[in-house]
Amino acid sequence: MSNRKKLRRTNPVSMLFRSHDGARIPGGCDTCNAYQVLQADHHGPNLHCITVHHDDWCPTYKAMKVTAR
């Protein structure tokens, strides 16, 4: 039997995303001044979500809203 403490393994990619949680990243659309937000997802500890926020007048965003209906 070993006296070594069990080290918790960490996922390096998850650590990278966790360090940038809530970051606002410019870009994401060619037709407007969109930005992306990186957030930890509430469904699990190693899940993250990137959301693109378009301008209200963006034709690409308007087209996506019409096709989503």
Predicted model as a PDB file, atoms N, CA, C, CB and O in Angstrom, pLDDT in the B-factor column:
MODEL        1                                                                  
ATOM      1  N   MET A   1       0.841  -1.167   0.000  1.00 55.00           N  
ATOM      2  CA  MET A   1       0.000   0.000   0.000  1.00 55.00           C  
ATOM      3  C   MET A   1       0.895   1.242   0.000  1.00 55.00           C  
ATOM      4  CB  MET A   1      -0.961  -0.009   1.217  1.00 55.00           C  
ATOM      5  O   MET A   1       1.889   1.312   0.722  1.00 55.00           O  
ATOM      6  N   SER A   2       0.522   2.200  -0.813  1.00 60.00           N  
ATOM      7  CA  SER A   2       1.315   3.407  -0.966  1.00 60.00           C  
ATOM      8  C   SER A   2       0.760   4.527  -0.087  1.00 60.00           C  
ATOM      9  CB  SER A   2       1.348   3.845  -2.436  1.00 60.00           C  
ATOM     10  O   SER A   2      -0.448   4.619   0.132  1.00 60.00           O  
ATOM     11  N   ASN A   3       1.644   5.360   0.405  1.00 62.00           N  
ATOM     12  CA  ASN A   3       1.241   6.521   1.195  1.00 62.00           C  
ATOM     13  C   ASN A   3       1.119   7.778   0.333  1.00 62.00           C  
ATOM     14  CB  ASN A   3       2.240   6.759   2.323  1.00 62.00           C  
ATOM     15  O   ASN A   3       0.857   8.863   0.853  1.00 62.00           O  
ATOM     16  N   ARG A   4       1.306   7.640  -0.969  1.00 61.00           N  
ATOM     17  CA  ARG A   4       1.220   8.787  -1.863  1.00 61.00           C  
ATOM     18  C   ARG A   4      -0.218   9.284  -1.941  1.00 61.00           C  
ATOM     19  CB  ARG A   4       1.740   8.425  -3.265  1.00 61.00           C  
ATOM     20  O   ARG A   4      -1.164   8.501  -2.021  1.00 61.00           O  
ATOM     21  N   LYS A   5      -0.350  10.567  -1.916  1.00 64.00           N  
ATOM     22  CA  LYS A   5      -1.682  11.151  -2.079  1.00 64.00           C  
ATOM     23  C   LYS A   5      -2.113  10.965  -3.525  1.00 64.00           C  
ATOM     24  CB  LYS A   5      -1.696  12.665  -1.682  1.00 64.00           C  
ATOM     25  O   LYS A   5      -1.307  11.072  -4.449  1.00 64.00           O  
ATOM     26  N   LYS A   6      -3.370  10.691  -3.701  1.00 63.00           N  
ATOM     27  CA  LYS A   6      -3.881  10.565  -5.066  1.00 63.00           C  
ATOM     28  C   LYS A   6      -4.025  11.972  -5.645  1.00 63.00           C  
ATOM     29  CB  LYS A   6      -5.256   9.792  -5.099  1.00 63.00           C  
ATOM     30  O   LYS A   6      -4.737  12.815  -5.100  1.00 63.00           O  
ATOM     31  N   LEU A   7      -3.346  12.201  -6.743  1.00 60.00           N  
ATOM     32  CA  LEU A   7      -3.409  13.496  -7.396  1.00 60.00           C  
ATOM     33  C   LEU A   7      -4.611  13.525  -8.331  1.00 60.00           C  
ATOM     34  CB  LEU A   7      -2.101  13.793  -8.168  1.00 60.00           C  
ATOM     35  O   LEU A   7      -4.880  12.570  -9.059  1.00 60.00           O  
ATOM     36  N   ARG A   8      -5.301  14.608  -8.291  1.00 60.00           N  
ATOM     37  CA  ARG A   8      -6.453  14.774  -9.161  1.00 60.00           C  
ATOM     38  C   ARG A   8      -5.967  15.173 -10.548  1.00 60.00           C  
ATOM     39  CB  ARG A   8      -7.438  15.830  -8.590  1.00 60.00           C  
ATOM     40  O   ARG A   8      -5.237  16.153 -10.699  1.00 60.00           O  
ATOM     41  N   ARG A   9      -6.368  14.421 -11.546  1.00 64.00           N  
ATOM     42  CA  ARG A   9      -5.949  14.728 -12.917  1.00 64.00           C  
ATOM     43  C   ARG A   9      -6.791  15.879 -13.457  1.00 64.00           C  
ATOM     44  CB  ARG A   9      -6.080  13.476 -13.835  1.00 64.00           C  
ATOM     45  O   ARG A   9      -8.010  15.910 -13.290  1.00 64.00           O  
ATOM     46  N   THR A  10      -6.131  16.799 -14.089  1.00 65.00           N  
ATOM     47  CA  THR A  10      -6.838  17.922 -14.689  1.00 65.00           C  
ATOM     48  C   THR A  10      -6.640  17.892 -16.190  1.00 65.00           C  
ATOM     49  CB  THR A  10      -6.352  19.264 -14.100  1.00 65.00           C  
ATOM     50  O   THR A  10      -5.569  17.544 -16.688  1.00 65.00           O  
ATOM     51  N   ASN A  11      -7.666  18.253 -16.885  1.00 64.00           N  
ATOM     52  CA  ASN A  11      -7.634  18.319 -18.336  1.00 64.00           C  
ATOM     53  C   ASN A  11      -7.034  19.667 -18.734  1.00 64.00           C  
ATOM     54  CB  ASN A  11      -9.064  18.126 -18.948  1.00 64.00           C  
ATOM     55  O   ASN A  11      -7.595  20.704 -18.382  1.00 64.00           O  
ATOM     56  N   PRO A  12      -5.908  19.684 -19.460  1.00 65.00           N  
ATOM     57  CA  PRO A  12      -5.270  20.964 -19.804  1.00 65.00           C  
ATOM     58  C   PRO A  12      -6.156  21.851 -20.685  1.00 65.00           C  
ATOM     59  CB  PRO A  12      -3.948  20.707 -20.513  1.00 65.00           C  
ATOM     60  O   PRO A  12      -6.103  23.076 -20.572  1.00 65.00           O  
ATOM     61  N   VAL A  13      -6.961  21.255 -21.552  1.00 62.00           N  
ATOM     62  CA  VAL A  13      -7.851  22.056 -22.400  1.00 62.00           C  
ATOM     63  C   VAL A  13      -8.930  22.711 -21.545  1.00 62.00           C  
ATOM     64  CB  VAL A  13      -8.496  21.180 -23.507  1.00 62.00           C  
ATOM     65  O   VAL A  13      -9.257  23.883 -21.730  1.00 62.00           O  
ATOM     66  N   SER A  14      -9.474  21.948 -20.617  1.00 62.00           N  
ATOM     67  CA  SER A  14     -10.487  22.493 -19.712  1.00 62.00           C  
ATOM     68  C   SER A  14      -9.911  23.621 -18.871  1.00 62.00           C  
ATOM     69  CB  SER A  14     -11.045  21.394 -18.804  1.00 62.00           C  
ATOM     70  O   SER A  14     -10.587  24.621 -18.630  1.00 62.00           O  
ATOM     71  N   MET A  15      -8.681  23.473 -18.428  1.00 63.00           N  
ATOM     72  CA  MET A  15      -8.036  24.529 -17.641  1.00 63.00           C  
ATOM     73  C   MET A  15      -7.857  25.798 -18.474  1.00 63.00           C  
ATOM     74  CB  MET A  15      -6.674  24.048 -17.111  1.00 63.00           C  
ATOM     75  O   MET A  15      -8.012  26.904 -17.957  1.00 63.00           O  
ATOM     76  N   LEU A  16      -7.533  25.645 -19.757  1.00 62.00           N  
ATOM     77  CA  LEU A  16      -7.380  26.794 -20.644  1.00 62.00           C  
ATOM     78  C   LEU A  16      -8.701  27.535 -20.783  1.00 62.00           C  
ATOM     79  CB  LEU A  16      -6.869  26.351 -22.021  1.00 62.00           C  
ATOM     80  O   LEU A  16      -8.749  28.759 -20.660  1.00 62.00           O  
ATOM     81  N   PHE A  17      -9.784  26.782 -21.043  1.00 63.00           N  
ATOM     82  CA  PHE A  17     -11.093  27.409 -21.178  1.00 63.00           C  
ATOM     83  C   PHE A  17     -11.539  28.041 -19.859  1.00 63.00           C  
ATOM     84  CB  PHE A  17     -12.127  26.383 -21.649  1.00 63.00           C  
ATOM     85  O   PHE A  17     -12.096  29.140 -19.856  1.00 63.00           O  
ATOM     86  N   ARG A  18     -11.302  27.363 -18.753  1.00 64.00           N  
ATOM     87  CA  ARG A  18     -11.708  27.888 -17.450  1.00 64.00           C  
ATOM     88  C   ARG A  18     -11.017  29.210 -17.154  1.00 64.00           C  
ATOM     89  CB  ARG A  18     -11.399  26.876 -16.345  1.00 64.00           C  
ATOM     90  O   ARG A  18     -11.617  30.100 -16.552  1.00 64.00           O  
ATOM     91  N   SER A  19      -9.773  29.346 -17.568  1.00 65.00           N  
ATOM     92  CA  SER A  19      -9.051  30.594 -17.317  1.00 65.00           C  
ATOM     93  C   SER A  19      -9.583  31.748 -18.159  1.00 65.00           C  
ATOM     94  CB  SER A  19      -7.572  30.402 -17.591  1.00 65.00           C  
ATOM     95  O   SER A  19      -9.328  32.910 -17.843  1.00 65.00           O  
ATOM     96  N   HIS A  20     -10.317  31.444 -19.224  1.00 66.00           N  
ATOM     97  CA  HIS A  20     -10.879  32.478 -20.096  1.00 66.00           C  
ATOM     98  C   HIS A  20     -12.398  32.583 -19.955  1.00 66.00           C  
ATOM     99  CB  HIS A  20     -10.516  32.191 -21.548  1.00 66.00           C  
ATOM    100  O   HIS A  20     -13.054  33.156 -20.825  1.00 66.00           O  
ATOM    101  N   ASP A  21     -12.959  32.049 -18.893  1.00 72.00           N  
ATOM    102  CA  ASP A  21     -14.404  32.075 -18.692  1.00 72.00           C  
ATOM    103  C   ASP A  21     -14.920  33.515 -18.657  1.00 72.00           C  
ATOM    104  CB  ASP A  21     -14.777  31.341 -17.391  1.00 72.00           C  
ATOM    105  O   ASP A  21     -14.423  34.345 -17.896  1.00 72.00           O  
ATOM    106  N   GLY A  22     -15.912  33.795 -19.482  1.00 75.00           N  
ATOM    107  CA  GLY A  22     -16.483  35.134 -19.565  1.00 75.00           C  
ATOM    108  C   GLY A  22     -15.747  36.053 -20.509  1.00 75.00           C  
ATOM    109  O   GLY A  22     -16.095  37.228 -20.621  1.00 75.00           O  
ATOM    110  N   ALA A  23     -14.730  35.542 -21.195  1.00 81.00           N  
ATOM    111  CA  ALA A  23     -13.944  36.380 -22.109  1.00 81.00           C  
ATOM    112  C   ALA A  23     -14.798  36.833 -23.288  1.00 81.00           C  
ATOM    113  CB  ALA A  23     -12.702  35.617 -22.614  1.00 81.00           C  
ATOM    114  O   ALA A  23     -15.603  36.067 -23.817  1.00 81.00           O  
ATOM    115  N   ARG A  24     -14.615  38.072 -23.688  1.00 87.00           N  
ATOM    116  CA  ARG A  24     -15.310  38.644 -24.848  1.00 87.00           C  
ATOM    117  C   ARG A  24     -14.302  38.719 -25.985  1.00 87.00           C  
ATOM    118  CB  ARG A  24     -15.923  40.071 -24.526  1.00 87.00           C  
ATOM    119  O   ARG A  24     -13.324  39.463 -25.912  1.00 87.00           O  
ATOM    120  N   ILE A  25     -14.547  37.944 -27.036  1.00 88.00           N  
ATOM    121  CA  ILE A  25     -13.612  37.798 -28.146  1.00 88.00           C  
ATOM    122  C   ILE A  25     -14.199  38.485 -29.373  1.00 88.00           C  
ATOM    123  CB  ILE A  25     -13.311  36.296 -28.437  1.00 88.00           C  
ATOM    124  O   ILE A  25     -15.304  38.131 -29.783  1.00 88.00           O  
ATOM    125  N   PRO A  26     -13.510  39.452 -29.976  1.00 92.00           N  
ATOM    126  CA  PRO A  26     -14.060  40.120 -31.155  1.00 92.00           C  
ATOM    127  C   PRO A  26     -14.116  39.186 -32.355  1.00 92.00           C  
ATOM    128  CB  PRO A  26     -13.233  41.352 -31.496  1.00 92.00           C  
ATOM    129  O   PRO A  26     -13.299  38.275 -32.489  1.00 92.00           O  
ATOM    130  N   GLY A  27     -15.092  39.426 -33.226  1.00 91.00           N  
ATOM    131  CA  GLY A  27     -15.237  38.651 -34.454  1.00 91.00           C  
ATOM    132  C   GLY A  27     -16.328  37.612 -34.357  1.00 91.00           C  
ATOM    133  O   GLY A  27     -17.003  37.493 -33.335  1.00 91.00           O  
ATOM    134  N   GLY A  28     -16.495  36.865 -35.425  1.00 88.00           N  
ATOM    135  CA  GLY A  28     -17.500  35.809 -35.452  1.00 88.00           C  
ATOM    136  C   GLY A  28     -18.505  35.976 -36.572  1.00 88.00           C  
ATOM    137  O   GLY A  28     -19.279  35.060 -36.850  1.00 88.00           O  
ATOM    138  N   CYS A  29     -18.507  37.137 -37.223  1.00 92.00           N  
ATOM    139  CA  CYS A  29     -19.423  37.382 -38.340  1.00 92.00           C  
ATOM    140  C   CYS A  29     -18.744  38.324 -39.331  1.00 92.00           C  
ATOM    141  CB  CYS A  29     -20.781  37.983 -37.839  1.00 92.00           C  
ATOM    142  O   CYS A  29     -18.104  39.302 -38.946  1.00 92.00           O  
ATOM    143  N   ASP A  30     -18.900  38.007 -40.614  1.00 93.00           N  
ATOM    144  CA  ASP A  30     -18.273  38.837 -41.646  1.00 93.00           C  
ATOM    145  C   ASP A  30     -19.069  40.095 -41.974  1.00 93.00           C  
ATOM    146  CB  ASP A  30     -18.086  38.029 -42.899  1.00 93.00           C  
ATOM    147  O   ASP A  30     -18.525  41.031 -42.560  1.00 93.00           O  
ATOM    148  N   THR A  31     -20.369  40.132 -41.600  1.00 94.00           N  
ATOM    149  CA  THR A  31     -21.212  41.253 -42.019  1.00 94.00           C  
ATOM    150  C   THR A  31     -21.508  42.262 -40.918  1.00 94.00           C  
ATOM    151  CB  THR A  31     -22.496  40.731 -42.551  1.00 94.00           C  
ATOM    152  O   THR A  31     -22.101  43.302 -41.203  1.00 94.00           O  
ATOM    153  N   CYS A  32     -21.122  42.001 -39.677  1.00 95.00           N  
ATOM    154  CA  CYS A  32     -21.378  42.969 -38.610  1.00 95.00           C  
ATOM    155  C   CYS A  32     -20.223  42.963 -37.610  1.00 95.00           C  
ATOM    156  CB  CYS A  32     -22.716  42.655 -37.895  1.00 95.00           C  
ATOM    157  O   CYS A  32     -19.238  42.243 -37.773  1.00 95.00           O  
ATOM    158  N   ASN A  33     -20.369  43.768 -36.592  1.00 94.00           N  
ATOM    159  CA  ASN A  33     -19.338  43.899 -35.563  1.00 94.00           C  
ATOM    160  C   ASN A  33     -19.628  42.941 -34.406  1.00 94.00           C  
ATOM    161  CB  ASN A  33     -19.258  45.361 -35.051  1.00 94.00           C  
ATOM    162  O   ASN A  33     -19.754  43.367 -33.257  1.00 94.00           O  
ATOM    163  N   ALA A  34     -19.732  41.661 -34.712  1.00 95.00           N  
ATOM    164  CA  ALA A  34     -20.093  40.651 -33.717  1.00 95.00           C  
ATOM    165  C   ALA A  34     -18.936  40.375 -32.771  1.00 95.00           C  
ATOM    166  CB  ALA A  34     -20.526  39.358 -34.402  1.00 95.00           C  
ATOM    167  O   ALA A  34     -17.779  40.675 -33.065  1.00 95.00           O  
ATOM    168  N   TYR A  35     -19.280  39.795 -31.624  1.00 95.00           N  
ATOM    169  CA  TYR A  35     -18.277  39.325 -30.681  1.00 95.00           C  
ATOM    170  C   TYR A  35     -18.737  37.987 -30.116  1.00 95.00           C  
ATOM    171  CB  TYR A  35     -18.040  40.365 -29.543  1.00 95.00           C  
ATOM    172  O   TYR A  35     -19.922  37.658 -30.164  1.00 95.00           O  
ATOM    173  N   GLN A  36     -17.799  37.224 -29.586  1.00 92.00           N  
ATOM    174  CA  GLN A  36     -18.087  35.908 -29.021  1.00 92.00           C  
ATOM    175  C   GLN A  36     -17.812  35.937 -27.525  1.00 92.00           C  
ATOM    176  CB  GLN A  36     -17.244  34.802 -29.715  1.00 92.00           C  
ATOM    177  O   GLN A  36     -16.891  36.612 -27.063  1.00 92.00           O  
ATOM    178  N   VAL A  37     -18.620  35.198 -26.777  1.00 90.00           N  
ATOM    179  CA  VAL A  37     -18.421  35.088 -25.331  1.00 90.00           C  
ATOM    180  C   VAL A  37     -18.207  33.620 -25.002  1.00 90.00           C  
ATOM    181  CB  VAL A  37     -19.639  35.676 -24.532  1.00 90.00           C  
ATOM    182  O   VAL A  37     -18.998  32.763 -25.396  1.00 90.00           O  
ATOM    183  N   LEU A  38     -17.145  33.341 -24.285  1.00 85.00           N  
ATOM    184  CA  LEU A  38     -16.806  31.988 -23.851  1.00 85.00           C  
ATOM    185  C   LEU A  38     -17.256  31.830 -22.404  1.00 85.00           C  
ATOM    186  CB  LEU A  38     -15.269  31.704 -24.001  1.00 85.00           C  
ATOM    187  O   LEU A  38     -16.842  32.597 -21.535  1.00 85.00           O  
ATOM    188  N   GLN A  39     -18.113  30.823 -22.142  1.00 82.00           N  
ATOM    189  CA  GLN A  39     -18.629  30.621 -20.786  1.00 82.00           C  
ATOM    190  C   GLN A  39     -18.628  29.144 -20.440  1.00 82.00           C  
ATOM    191  CB  GLN A  39     -20.051  31.201 -20.647  1.00 82.00           C  
ATOM    192  O   GLN A  39     -18.841  28.284 -21.295  1.00 82.00           O  
ATOM    193  N   ALA A  40     -18.382  28.870 -19.164  1.00 77.00           N  
ATOM    194  CA  ALA A  40     -18.505  27.497 -18.674  1.00 77.00           C  
ATOM    195  C   ALA A  40     -19.978  27.110 -18.719  1.00 77.00           C  
ATOM    196  CB  ALA A  40     -17.924  27.350 -17.222  1.00 77.00           C  
ATOM    197  O   ALA A  40     -20.840  27.899 -18.332  1.00 77.00           O  
ATOM    198  N   ASP A  41     -20.268  25.904 -19.187  1.00 74.00           N  
ATOM    199  CA  ASP A  41     -21.642  25.440 -19.303  1.00 74.00           C  
ATOM    200  C   ASP A  41     -22.079  24.819 -17.983  1.00 74.00           C  
ATOM    201  CB  ASP A  41     -21.788  24.425 -20.462  1.00 74.00           C  
ATOM    202  O   ASP A  41     -21.277  24.192 -17.291  1.00 74.00           O  
ATOM    203  N   HIS A  42     -23.336  24.992 -17.640  1.00 69.00           N  
ATOM    204  CA  HIS A  42     -23.837  24.476 -16.367  1.00 69.00           C  
ATOM    205  C   HIS A  42     -24.142  22.984 -16.408  1.00 69.00           C  
ATOM    206  CB  HIS A  42     -25.076  25.228 -15.966  1.00 69.00           C  
ATOM    207  O   HIS A  42     -24.516  22.411 -15.384  1.00 69.00           O  
ATOM    208  N   HIS A  43     -23.993  22.336 -17.567  1.00 70.00           N  
ATOM    209  CA  HIS A  43     -24.301  20.906 -17.693  1.00 70.00           C  
ATOM    210  C   HIS A  43     -23.164  20.003 -17.228  1.00 70.00           C  
ATOM    211  CB  HIS A  43     -24.637  20.582 -19.127  1.00 70.00           C  
ATOM    212  O   HIS A  43     -23.381  18.806 -17.035  1.00 70.00           O  
ATOM    213  N   GLY A  44     -21.984  20.529 -17.046  1.00 67.00           N  
ATOM    214  CA  GLY A  44     -20.874  19.695 -16.618  1.00 67.00           C  
ATOM    215  C   GLY A  44     -19.617  20.501 -16.395  1.00 67.00           C  
ATOM    216  O   GLY A  44     -19.500  21.618 -16.898  1.00 67.00           O  
ATOM    217  N   PRO A  45     -18.675  19.954 -15.650  1.00 66.00           N  
ATOM    218  CA  PRO A  45     -17.468  20.710 -15.306  1.00 66.00           C  
ATOM    219  C   PRO A  45     -16.515  20.927 -16.478  1.00 66.00           C  
ATOM    220  CB  PRO A  45     -16.736  20.006 -14.209  1.00 66.00           C  
ATOM    221  O   PRO A  45     -15.730  21.875 -16.455  1.00 66.00           O  
ATOM    222  N   ASN A  46     -16.564  20.086 -17.488  1.00 69.00           N  
ATOM    223  CA  ASN A  46     -15.636  20.216 -18.617  1.00 69.00           C  
ATOM    224  C   ASN A  46     -16.330  20.674 -19.890  1.00 69.00           C  
ATOM    225  CB  ASN A  46     -14.937  18.897 -18.871  1.00 69.00           C  
ATOM    226  O   ASN A  46     -15.797  20.493 -20.985  1.00 69.00           O  
ATOM    227  N   LEU A  47     -17.520  21.266 -19.760  1.00 74.00           N  
ATOM    228  CA  LEU A  47     -18.260  21.749 -20.916  1.00 74.00           C  
ATOM    229  C   LEU A  47     -18.222  23.266 -20.961  1.00 74.00           C  
ATOM    230  CB  LEU A  47     -19.711  21.247 -20.884  1.00 74.00           C  
ATOM    231  O   LEU A  47     -18.379  23.933 -19.937  1.00 74.00           O  
ATOM    232  N   HIS A  48     -18.013  23.806 -22.152  1.00 75.00           N  
ATOM    233  CA  HIS A  48     -17.970  25.249 -22.337  1.00 75.00           C  
ATOM    234  C   HIS A  48     -18.796  25.617 -23.556  1.00 75.00           C  
ATOM    235  CB  HIS A  48     -16.512  25.751 -22.489  1.00 75.00           C  
ATOM    236  O   HIS A  48     -18.980  24.797 -24.456  1.00 75.00           O  
ATOM    237  N   CYS A  49     -19.286  26.820 -23.588  1.00 82.00           N  
ATOM    238  CA  CYS A  49     -20.152  27.287 -24.664  1.00 82.00           C  
ATOM    239  C   CYS A  49     -19.578  28.587 -25.226  1.00 82.00           C  
ATOM    240  CB  CYS A  49     -21.617  27.494 -24.158  1.00 82.00           C  
ATOM    241  O   CYS A  49     -19.177  29.478 -24.478  1.00 82.00           O  
ATOM    242  N   ILE A  50     -19.546  28.680 -26.545  1.00 85.00           N  
ATOM    243  CA  ILE A  50     -19.138  29.913 -27.210  1.00 85.00           C  
ATOM    244  C   ILE A  50     -20.379  30.471 -27.893  1.00 85.00           C  
ATOM    245  CB  ILE A  50     -17.961  29.669 -28.244  1.00 85.00           C  
ATOM    246  O   ILE A  50     -20.969  29.815 -28.751  1.00 85.00           O  
ATOM    247  N   THR A  51     -20.775  31.688 -27.510  1.00 88.00           N  
ATOM    248  CA  THR A  51     -21.970  32.328 -28.051  1.00 88.00           C  
ATOM    249  C   THR A  51     -21.556  33.525 -28.887  1.00 88.00           C  
ATOM    250  CB  THR A  51     -22.939  32.756 -26.919  1.00 88.00           C  
ATOM    251  O   THR A  51     -20.749  34.344 -28.448  1.00 88.00           O  
ATOM    252  N   VAL A  52     -22.113  33.630 -30.103  1.00 92.00           N  
ATOM    253  CA  VAL A  52     -21.830  34.766 -30.977  1.00 92.00           C  
ATOM    254  C   VAL A  52     -22.964  35.783 -30.807  1.00 92.00           C  
ATOM    255  CB  VAL A  52     -21.687  34.311 -32.483  1.00 92.00           C  
ATOM    256  O   VAL A  52     -24.139  35.437 -30.923  1.00 92.00           O  
ATOM    257  N   HIS A  53     -22.600  37.035 -30.533  1.00 93.00           N  
ATOM    258  CA  HIS A  53     -23.565  38.122 -30.362  1.00 93.00           C  
ATOM    259  C   HIS A  53     -23.454  39.058 -31.557  1.00 93.00           C  
ATOM    260  CB  HIS A  53     -23.322  38.894 -29.021  1.00 93.00           C  
ATOM    261  O   HIS A  53     -22.445  39.741 -31.729  1.00 93.00           O  
ATOM    262  N   HIS A  54     -24.499  39.085 -32.383  1.00 94.00           N  
ATOM    263  CA  HIS A  54     -24.535  39.918 -33.592  1.00 94.00           C  
ATOM    264  C   HIS A  54     -25.147  41.278 -33.288  1.00 94.00           C  
ATOM    265  CB  HIS A  54     -25.331  39.219 -34.711  1.00 94.00           C  
ATOM    266  O   HIS A  54     -25.820  41.451 -32.272  1.00 94.00           O  
ATOM    267  N   ASP A  55     -24.909  42.244 -34.174  1.00 94.00           N  
ATOM    268  CA  ASP A  55     -25.623  43.517 -34.126  1.00 94.00           C  
ATOM    269  C   ASP A  55     -27.068  43.269 -34.559  1.00 94.00           C  
ATOM    270  CB  ASP A  55     -24.934  44.595 -35.040  1.00 94.00           C  
ATOM    271  O   ASP A  55     -27.335  42.341 -35.322  1.00 94.00           O  
ATOM    272  N   ASP A  56     -27.998  44.090 -34.077  1.00 91.00           N  
ATOM    273  CA  ASP A  56     -29.415  43.902 -34.405  1.00 91.00           C  
ATOM    274  C   ASP A  56     -29.702  44.046 -35.896  1.00 91.00           C  
ATOM    275  CB  ASP A  56     -30.256  44.894 -33.635  1.00 91.00           C  
ATOM    276  O   ASP A  56     -30.618  43.404 -36.409  1.00 91.00           O  
ATOM    277  N   TRP A  57     -28.943  44.868 -36.591  1.00 94.00           N  
ATOM    278  CA  TRP A  57     -29.180  45.124 -38.004  1.00 94.00           C  
ATOM    279  C   TRP A  57     -28.501  44.108 -38.923  1.00 94.00           C  
ATOM    280  CB  TRP A  57     -28.707  46.505 -38.350  1.00 94.00           C  
ATOM    281  O   TRP A  57     -28.643  44.208 -40.141  1.00 94.00           O  
ATOM    282  N   CYS A  58     -27.781  43.149 -38.387  1.00 95.00           N  
ATOM    283  CA  CYS A  58     -26.988  42.209 -39.177  1.00 95.00           C  
ATOM    284  C   CYS A  58     -27.865  41.332 -40.086  1.00 95.00           C  
ATOM    285  CB  CYS A  58     -26.157  41.324 -38.248  1.00 95.00           C  
ATOM    286  O   CYS A  58     -28.753  40.640 -39.588  1.00 95.00           O  
ATOM    287  N   PRO A  59     -27.632  41.348 -41.412  1.00 95.00           N  
ATOM    288  CA  PRO A  59     -28.434  40.524 -42.323  1.00 95.00           C  
ATOM    289  C   PRO A  59     -28.226  39.019 -42.100  1.00 95.00           C  
ATOM    290  CB  PRO A  59     -28.096  40.877 -43.766  1.00 95.00           C  
ATOM    291  O   PRO A  59     -29.157  38.235 -42.282  1.00 95.00           O  
ATOM    292  N   THR A  60     -27.046  38.623 -41.718  1.00 93.00           N  
ATOM    293  CA  THR A  60     -26.791  37.204 -41.442  1.00 93.00           C  
ATOM    294  C   THR A  60     -27.606  36.757 -40.234  1.00 93.00           C  
ATOM    295  CB  THR A  60     -25.276  36.949 -41.198  1.00 93.00           C  
ATOM    296  O   THR A  60     -28.205  35.682 -40.253  1.00 93.00           O  
ATOM    297  N   TYR A  61     -27.635  37.577 -39.182  1.00 92.00           N  
ATOM    298  CA  TYR A  61     -28.407  37.256 -37.984  1.00 92.00           C  
ATOM    299  C   TYR A  61     -29.908  37.210 -38.304  1.00 92.00           C  
ATOM    300  CB  TYR A  61     -28.126  38.289 -36.870  1.00 92.00           C  
ATOM    301  O   TYR A  61     -30.620  36.319 -37.841  1.00 92.00           O  
ATOM    302  N   LYS A  62     -30.378  38.176 -39.097  1.00 92.00           N  
ATOM    303  CA  LYS A  62     -31.802  38.196 -39.485  1.00 92.00           C  
ATOM    304  C   LYS A  62     -32.150  36.930 -40.263  1.00 92.00           C  
ATOM    305  CB  LYS A  62     -32.127  39.460 -40.340  1.00 92.00           C  
ATOM    306  O   LYS A  62     -33.211  36.345 -40.042  1.00 92.00           O  
ATOM    307  N   ALA A  63     -31.274  36.497 -41.170  1.00 92.00           N  
ATOM    308  CA  ALA A  63     -31.526  35.289 -41.951  1.00 92.00           C  
ATOM    309  C   ALA A  63     -31.568  34.053 -41.049  1.00 92.00           C  
ATOM    310  CB  ALA A  63     -30.449  35.119 -43.034  1.00 92.00           C  
ATOM    311  O   ALA A  63     -32.384  33.158 -41.271  1.00 92.00           O  
ATOM    312  N   MET A  64     -30.699  33.992 -40.035  1.00 89.00           N  
ATOM    313  CA  MET A  64     -30.711  32.851 -39.113  1.00 89.00           C  
ATOM    314  C   MET A  64     -31.997  32.831 -38.293  1.00 89.00           C  
ATOM    315  CB  MET A  64     -29.487  32.900 -38.179  1.00 89.00           C  
ATOM    316  O   MET A  64     -32.528  31.755 -38.017  1.00 89.00           O  
ATOM    317  N   LYS A  65     -32.509  33.999 -37.896  1.00 86.00           N  
ATOM    318  CA  LYS A  65     -33.738  34.055 -37.120  1.00 86.00           C  
ATOM    319  C   LYS A  65     -34.926  33.582 -37.945  1.00 86.00           C  
ATOM    320  CB  LYS A  65     -33.980  35.472 -36.610  1.00 86.00           C  
ATOM    321  O   LYS A  65     -35.819  32.917 -37.420  1.00 86.00           O  
ATOM    322  N   VAL A  66     -34.948  33.918 -39.231  1.00 88.00           N  
ATOM    323  CA  VAL A  66     -36.063  33.532 -40.104  1.00 88.00           C  
ATOM    324  C   VAL A  66     -36.056  32.018 -40.326  1.00 88.00           C  
ATOM    325  CB  VAL A  66     -35.981  34.279 -41.466  1.00 88.00           C  
ATOM    326  O   VAL A  66     -37.115  31.391 -40.293  1.00 88.00           O  
ATOM    327  N   THR A  67     -34.887  31.422 -40.551  1.00 84.00           N  
ATOM    328  CA  THR A  67     -34.815  29.987 -40.806  1.00 84.00           C  
ATOM    329  C   THR A  67     -35.032  29.164 -39.538  1.00 84.00           C  
ATOM    330  CB  THR A  67     -33.475  29.638 -41.421  1.00 84.00           C  
ATOM    331  O   THR A  67     -35.368  27.983 -39.624  1.00 84.00           O  
ATOM    332  N   ALA A  68     -34.847  29.767 -38.365  1.00 74.00           N  
ATOM    333  CA  ALA A  68     -35.023  29.037 -37.103  1.00 74.00           C  
ATOM    334  C   ALA A  68     -36.503  28.878 -36.741  1.00 74.00           C  
ATOM    335  CB  ALA A  68     -34.286  29.760 -35.970  1.00 74.00           C  
ATOM    336  O   ALA A  68     -36.839  28.054 -35.891  1.00 74.00           O  
ATOM    337  N   ARG A  69     -37.371  29.638 -37.360  1.00 69.00           N  
ATOM    338  CA  ARG A  69     -38.805  29.568 -37.035  1.00 69.00           C  
ATOM    339  C   ARG A  69     -39.456  28.368 -37.611  1.00 69.00           C  
ATOM    340  CB  ARG A  69     -39.518  30.781 -37.515  1.00 69.00           C  
ATOM    341  O   ARG A  69     -40.656  28.169 -37.426  1.00 69.00           O  
TER     342      ARG A  69                                                      
ENDMDL                                                                          
END                                                                             
